[in-house]
Each structure stands twice: as C-alpha cells, then as structure tokens.
Amino acid sequence: MEKALEKLGGKVPGGVDCPDLDSLEKAVSAQLIAQTDAITIKVQLPDREFARDLADALVDVLMEHNKEMNSAATRTAREYLEEQLEVSNA
C-alpha cells in the first residue's frame, strides 16, 4: 500500500496526506481468479477516480514485485547451475 501511495505522490484526494493506511487497506480486496494466474483487485472508496488510480498503482506495484521475484529466482537457478557445472568439470 505504501509503495502504491508513493506512486500516487503520497496524497489522497484533496491533497491531504493519508492519515490512516488501515482504512485504505480495508477498502482494498484482492481475489484469485480460478484456474488462472490472474487476480481481481477492487478498491471501494467514495472518490471513484482515486479508487481507480489506487487500484492501478497496486497492480503496478504487484507487477514490479513479481518481476523482482522472477529475476531473483532466475539468478539463483543460474548460480546453482554454474556451481553444478564447475563440480562436474572438476
């Protein structure tokens, strides 16, 4: 949530700093879509534009996180395979 708010400039509608992350977190729900790798994110807030922007920012943060995790997994696998190659060549 904090990263998503940073993407939005750290502001809630009206230019007021967000005083209560807990209430924003309660306004967000996420659900896996059966038999897919997709999720549905819903943000229910009085300001529809802010809710839309927050949902979009949350998706961006999730995609960045997944990309970082995939890169880390790929790096770990490559390092393991390089170690195994060294052992088999020794």
N, C-alpha and C positions, 0 to 999 in steps of 0.2 A: 504494500500500500504506500509506504513512504517513497519508494522509487517511482511509483506511478504519479504521486503528487509532485515529485521533483520534476517529472516530465511536463507537468501542467504548470510549472512555475511555483509550486508550493502554495498555491492560493485556491480557496473555494470561491464560489460566486460572490460578487460584491467586493472582491479584493481583500477580504478578511483572511488572515492566517487561520488555518484549520485548527480549531481549539480542541477537537475531540476525534481522534483517529478511530476510537472504538465505535462511535456512531456511524462513521463511514464504512468501517469493516462490516458492521451489521447490515448495511444497505446492499452489500455485495453477496451474491450467491454464485456458485460455480457447480456445474454438473457434467459428468462424463456422458457422452453420447454412446449408447450401447453399440458394441462391436465396431467401434471406430477409435481413432486416436484423437478425435476432436472433443472439445468441451464447449459448453454454453456458459457464458458469463452474463449475469443480469445485475444491473445496478438500479435500485429503486430510490430515487431522490426527487424532491419537489421540482428542482431545476433540471428539466429534461436534457438540455444541452450539456450541462455539467456532468450528468449521469452518463451520457453518451461518450463525452471526452474521457471521463474516468475509466469507463469500460475499455475504450480503445487503448488508453495508456496501460491498463492492466494487461491487455493482450500483448502489447509491445514488450512489457517487462517479462512476461512469461516466455515469449519467443526468444528474447535475449538470454534468459536463464537457460532455456533448453539448448540453445546454440553453444553456450559456455560449457554445459554439462557434456554435450556430444563431443566437443573439442577435447575436453579433459579425458573422456573415455577413449577417444581415438589415440591421444598421446600416450596414455597408459598402455594400451594394446600394442602400439608401435614399440615402446620401450621394452615391453615384455618379449616381443618377437625378436628384437635386436639382441637381447640378452640370450635368448634361446639359440639364435644363430651363432653367437660367439661361443657358446658352450659346445655346440655341435661341431664347430670348426676347430676347437681346441684339441 
